Amino acid sequence: MSVDGTYEQKLAVFEERVARGEKVEPGDWMPDDYRKNLIRMISQHAHSEIVGQLPEGKWIPYAPGFRRKLTLVAKVQDEAGHGQLLYGAAETLGKSREQMMDELLSGAAKYANVFNYPTPTWADVGAIGWLVDTAAVVNQTMLSQASYGPYARAMKRICYEEAFHIKQGYDLIVSLAKGTPGQKTMAQDSIDRWWYPTLMMSGPPDSLSVHSSQALRWRIKTKSNEQVRQEFVDLIVPQIRALGL
């Protein structure tokens, strides 16, 4: 939608549209800060999907049994696809995929810190699939209502596939929790190590978040960091306790 007038008039029309729940599309007028905030968020999200393959991907040769191996290969492949989908969404805002990849490889770009943690045991594959991907889906379900059309549509497709990842991780942890005492201990140790890194995925406390107020104002996000974090806790804690963990 093209809009004539001064910057203030254009901004007023833009904010009225966003407040009504309309989607902003690539050819529409948008404030520079809206574009920059989206590029930052979407590219970081894309980088996280790409880097997120690494902690689990190393376990593919060691997965116990063909079914577990095949499932893990499919999951890692999905993550690569999610990264590509998100790079495509970011490109609609004027930043090339090559630029984003160069920034990732040079270390200039940020991504979710949760993927820097080591995965020393097979149970970590389950903890990532169950805990980390559940936290991701809670956040991505919120982002599927975002005001920017390409990002919101990408989130809806990604959430469908992430639901499979959660089931994969949960199934793995259930098997360990119901297994030998050593297997249950392995599962518990993994949850202990991944719990706080997963909580931090929702971002800093709202009072310390630099970008949250503007992102909420323009409906790039529709919930605060603390709201998303609490939704994850309310959802996952009863499941953990039900397994005796």
C-alpha positions in Angstrom: 0.0 0.0 0.0 1.5 3.3 -1.1 0.9 6.3 1.2 1.4 9.9 0.3 2.1 12.8 2.8 4.7 13.7 5.4 6.6 11.1 7.4 4.3 11.8 10.4 1.2 11.2 8.2 2.6 8.0 6.7 3.6 6.8 10.2 0.1 7.5 11.5 -1.5 5.5 8.7 1.0 2.7 9.2 0.3 2.5 12.9 -3.5 2.5 12.4 -3.1 -0.4 10.0 -1.0 -2.4 12.4 -3.3 -1.7 15.3 -6.2 -3.1 13.2 -4.3 -6.3 12.8 -3.5 -5.8 9.1 -0.4 -7.4 7.6 2.4 -5.2 6.3 3.7 -6.6 3.0 7.2 -6.1 1.3 6.0 -3.3 -1.1 4.2 -1.3 1.6 5.6 1.8 3.2 7.1 1.1 6.6 9.3 3.1 9.1 13.0 2.5 8.7 13.2 1.4 12.4 10.5 -1.2 11.7 12.5 -2.6 8.7 15.7 -2.6 10.8 14.1 -4.3 13.7 12.6 -7.0 11.5 15.9 -7.6 9.7 17.6 -8.0 13.0 15.0 -10.4 14.4 14.5 -12.5 11.3 18.2 -12.8 10.5 19.0 -13.8 14.1 16.2 -16.3 13.9 17.5 -17.7 10.6 21.0 -18.0 12.0 19.6 -19.8 15.1 18.0 -22.4 12.9 21.2 -23.0 11.0 23.5 -23.1 14.0 20.8 -25.2 15.8 21.6 -28.1 13.6 25.1 -28.5 15.0 24.5 -29.7 18.6 22.2 -32.5 17.4 23.7 -33.2 14.0 26.9 -34.6 15.6 24.8 -37.4 17.2 23.4 -38.7 13.8 26.2 -41.4 13.5 25.6 -42.5 17.1 21.8 -42.6 17.3 20.7 -45.9 18.8 18.8 -47.8 16.0 17.7 -47.0 12.5 14.4 -45.3 13.5 16.1 -42.9 15.9 18.8 -42.1 13.3 16.2 -41.5 10.5 14.1 -39.3 12.8 17.1 -37.2 13.8 18.3 -36.8 10.2 14.8 -35.6 9.3 14.8 -33.1 12.2 18.2 -31.6 11.3 17.1 -31.3 7.7 14.0 -29.4 8.8 16.1 -26.9 10.7 18.1 -26.2 7.6 14.9 -25.6 5.7 13.6 -23.3 8.4 16.8 -21.2 8.1 16.4 -20.9 4.3 12.7 -19.9 4.7 13.6 -17.2 7.2 16.5 -15.9 5.1 13.9 -15.6 2.3 11.6 -13.5 4.5 14.5 -11.3 5.6 15.5 -10.7 1.9 12.1 -9.2 1.2 13.3 -6.3 3.5 16.3 -5.5 1.4 19.2 -7.5 2.9 20.7 -10.3 0.8 21.2 -13.8 1.9 24.9 -13.5 1.1 25.3 -10.6 3.5 23.5 -12.5 6.3 25.6 -15.6 5.8 28.8 -13.6 5.7 27.9 -12.0 9.0 27.1 -15.4 10.6 30.4 -16.9 9.4 32.5 -13.9 10.4 31.0 -13.9 13.9 29.4 -10.5 13.5 25.8 -11.8 13.6 24.0 -13.0 16.7 22.0 -16.2 17.2 20.3 -18.0 20.1 23.0 -18.6 22.7 21.3 -21.9 23.7 23.0 -23.6 20.8 26.5 -22.9 22.2 26.0 -25.4 25.0 27.6 -28.8 24.6 25.6 -32.1 24.1 27.7 -34.7 25.8 25.0 -37.4 26.1 22.3 -38.9 23.9 19.7 -37.5 26.3 20.7 -34.0 25.2 19.1 -34.7 21.8 15.9 -35.4 23.6 16.2 -32.3 25.9 16.7 -30.0 22.9 13.8 -31.5 21.0 11.5 -31.4 24.0 12.5 -28.3 26.0 14.2 -26.0 23.5 11.8 -26.7 20.7 8.8 -26.3 23.0 10.1 -22.9 24.1 10.7 -22.1 20.4 7.2 -23.0 19.4 5.6 -20.9 22.2 7.6 -17.9 20.9 7.0 -18.8 17.2 3.2 -19.2 17.8 3.2 -15.6 19.1 5.3 -14.5 16.1 2.8 -16.1 13.7 0.6 -13.2 14.6 3.3 -10.6 13.8 2.4 -7.6 11.7 4.9 -8.4 8.9 3.2 -10.8 6.5 6.2 -12.9 5.2 7.5 -13.4 8.8 4.1 -14.4 10.1 3.5 -16.9 7.3 6.9 -18.4 7.7 6.2 -18.9 11.4 3.0 -20.8 10.7 4.8 -23.3 8.5 7.7 -23.7 10.9 5.5 -24.3 13.8 3.8 -27.2 12.1 7.2 -28.9 11.6 8.5 -28.0 15.1 5.5 -29.9 16.5 7.2 -33.0 15.1 10.5 -32.1 16.7 8.8 -31.7 20.1 7.3 -35.2 19.8 10.7 -36.6 18.8 12.4 -35.1 21.8 9.6 -36.1 24.2 9.5 -39.7 23.0 13.3 -39.9 23.5 13.1 -38.6 27.1 10.1 -40.8 27.9 12.1 -43.9 26.8 15.0 -42.9 29.1 12.8 -42.0 32.0 11.1 -45.4 31.8 14.4 -47.2 31.3 17.2 -48.3 33.6 18.2 -46.2 36.6 21.3 -45.0 34.6 19.1 -43.9 31.7 16.7 -42.0 34.0 19.7 -40.3 35.6 21.0 -39.4 32.2 17.6 -37.8 31.3 17.5 -35.9 34.6 21.0 -34.6 34.2 20.2 -33.4 30.7 17.1 -31.5 31.9 19.1 -30.0 34.7 21.7 -28.6 32.3 19.2 -27.4 29.6 16.6 -25.9 31.9 18.1 -22.4 32.5 19.5 -22.0 29.0 16.0 -22.8 27.7 14.4 -20.2 30.0 16.8 -17.6 28.6 15.7 -18.2 25.1 12.7 -15.9 25.7 15.0 -12.9 26.0 16.1 -10.6 28.8 13.6 -9.4 31.4 11.3 -6.8 29.8 12.8 -4.0 32.0 16.2 -4.7 30.4 15.1 -5.4 26.8 16.2 -2.7 24.4 13.9 -3.6 21.5 10.7 -5.0 23.1 8.7 -1.8 23.6 9.0 -0.8 19.9 8.5 -4.4 18.7 5.3 -4.6 20.8 4.1 -1.1 19.6 4.4 -2.2 15.9 3.2 -5.8 16.6 6.5 -7.3 15.4 5.9 -9.2 18.7 2.5 -9.6 20.3 3.6 -10.7 23.7 6.4 -9.6 26.1 9.4 -11.7 26.9 8.1 -12.5 30.3 4.7 -13.5 29.0 6.3 -16.0 26.6 8.6 -17.3 29.2 5.8 -17.9 31.7 3.7 -19.7 29.1 6.6 -22.1 28.4 7.0 -22.8 32.2 3.3 -23.4 32.7 3.2 -25.8 29.8 6.4 -27.8 30.3 6.7 -28.2 34.1 3.6 -30.5 34.5 5.0 -32.7 31.7 8.4 -33.0 33.4 6.8 -33.9 36.8 4.4 -36.4 35.1 7.5 -38.4 34.0 8.9 -38.4 37.6 11.7 -36.0 36.6 
